[in-house]
Amino acid sequence: LDKALPALDDAVKCLKDLKRNDIDEVKNLQKPPGGVKLTLEALCIMFGVKPEKVADPDNPGKKITDYFKPAQKILLSNANKLLEDMQTYDKDNIADSEI
């Protein structure tokens, strides 16, 4: 907890600096970096957005779980709403299934 609380405080400060243009920039990425994908996966889980199964580019015939396309369609399509939802998210009552 001693390590987690400072990280949470830093994240809340960064969230306050996040702007609509930042969200729009992420939405328009064609191939997001790993950190962006991981962040969007976490947001999808937090807000109940289901992933899609897509073809695995590294393994023909296999499918992988993709959160980026659903995040683009649902979360990133309304930057102002996403910013508000993140700022008002009840971080004190996160379900065990989301952790």
N, C-alpha and C positions, 0 to 999 in steps of 0.2 A: 504493500500500500504506500510505503514511503517513496517508492520509485514511481508508482503509477500516478499519484496525485500531481506531482510537478509536470509530468507529461500531459496530463489532462488539462492543466492550467495553460500550458504552452499551446495545446491544440485549440483551446477556446480563444486564446489571443489571436492565433492565425486565422481562425474562422471569422473573427471580426474584421480582418483585413481583406477577406475574400470578396471579390466584386463580380457582378454579372458578366463582365467581359471575360473573366477567368473561366467561368462555367462555359460560356460560349466557345472559348478556345478549346477546351477539353472536348466538347461535343463534336467539334469539327475535325478532330484528329482521325486520321485514317488507320494508323497503327500505333495505338497508345503504348507508352513504355510500361514496364512491369509494375512500377509504383502506382501509376494511374489506374491500371487494371485492378490492382489489389484494393485501392481506395474505393473504386466504384463497386467492387464486389461487396465490400463491407457496407457501403451505403445501400445497396440493393437488399442485403440481408436485414439491415436495420429497418428499412421501409417496406419490407415484404414484397419486393419485386423479384419475380421468378426468373431464373436463367433460361437460356435457350440451349439446345443441343445443336452443335454445328460440326461440320466436317473438320477433322484434325488435319491441318496442313502438313504435319510431320509424319502422319500415319494414315495413308489412304485407306478408306474403308472404316475407319474408326471415328467416333464422335467425341467431342469434348464439351464441357460445360462453359458457356460464354455468358458473362454478365454485361459486357460492353454494349452490345446492341440493345438489350432491354433498358440499360441505363440511359443510352442515347434517346430512345423513344419515350421513356416515361420520366426519368428524373431530370435529365439535362434539357428536355424540351421546354421547361419553364424555369429559367434560372432564378427568377425572383422567388418563386415558390420553394425551390430547393434550398435557397439560402435561408429563407424563413423557417422551413422545416428543420434544417440542421441547427439553427440557433435556438429553436424552442424544443428540441428533442429532449425527452425525459431521460437523461443519462443516469439518473439515480434509480431507475426502475427498469433496467434492461433484462429481458427474459433470458433464462439460461440457454434457450435454444439459439439465441443470437450471439452468444459469447463464443 
